[in-house]
Amino acid sequence: MLDSQSIHLKALDSADLQRLQVVLDVICREAGKAVRSPEMQELAALLIRLYRHGLTNEDKLLSVGRLAAARKGHSPAAAATAGRRSKRPVRQLSLTRSSS
């Protein structure tokens, strides 16, 4: 039987990838970086690793992604907003909540 963590170690489906893409798009826009830039590709890999290990809540992924971008100096906006509630429109992220 699979525990909740090992379930996420399986391949990601299209819904998982869409959730991650929304988070990455927000961070890229705030950082003024292209999604395909090396910095954002590195951040995308981090988000995928976190997601596969059970961090599936979009707000938490967004916070961690912003902090990671700010630490690497890729996002002045992320540095200013990391750790605070986002002022983005609700429609950008789903309202479903996970237990993470």
N, C-alpha and C positions, 0 to 999 in steps of 0.2 A: 504494500500500500504506500502511496506517495504522501509525504507530509507537505504542508503548505509551501515550504521553501523549495523542495525539489520539483514541485509542479512548475515553478517559474524557470527552472533550468532547462525545460523543454524548449523547442523552437517557438518563437513568437509568431502569433497569427496576425492577420491584417489589422484587426482592431487594436492589438497591442502596439503595432508599428504606427498606427494613426495617432494614438494617444501620445507616444513619444515624439512624433513629428510635430504635433501641436506645441508641446513644451519647447522643443528645439527651435521652432520658428519664432516663438516669443522671445527667447534669449538672443537669437541671431538679430532680430529686429532691434532689440534694446542695445545690443553691442555694435550695431552697424556693420555686421560681418555677413558674408555670404555663407549659406549653409554648407557649401562645398569647400570653404576655406579650411586649411589644415587645423586651425584652432577649434573651429566648430565641429570638425570631424572627430577630433579628440574628445570634445565634450559629448558628442553623440555616443561615442563608445562608452563613456562613463555612465551616461543615462541608461544605456542598454544593460550594462553590467548591474547597475542598481536595480533596475526593473526585474531582471532575471533572478535576482536574489531576494525579491519580495517587496521592494519599495515601489508600489504601483500607484500611490496617490499622486495625482497630477500636481497638486499644490506643493507637496513635499518635494517632488522631482524638480519643480520650477525653482523652489528655494535653494535646493542643493546645486542645481545647475547655475543659478545666478551667483552663488557663493564661489563656485569653482571658476567661473568666468572672471569674477572680480579678483580672485586671488592670482590669476594668471595675467591680470592687467588688460583683459580683453573687453571690459565693459564698464565704462564710467557709470552708466545708468544702473547696472547691476550692483555696483558697489554702494550706490546711494539707496537702493531699494531692497537689498538682500536682508532677509530677516523680518521685513515688514510685509503686511498684507498687500498683494498686488492690486492696482487700480485698473486692471485690464477688464474689458467687458466680459460678462459672464458667458456669453456665447462662445468664447474662444476655447474654454475648457469644459468638459462634461461635468455635470453635477453629481455623477456617481462617486461614491466614496468606497474605498477599500478598507480593509482592516489594518493596513500598513500605516 
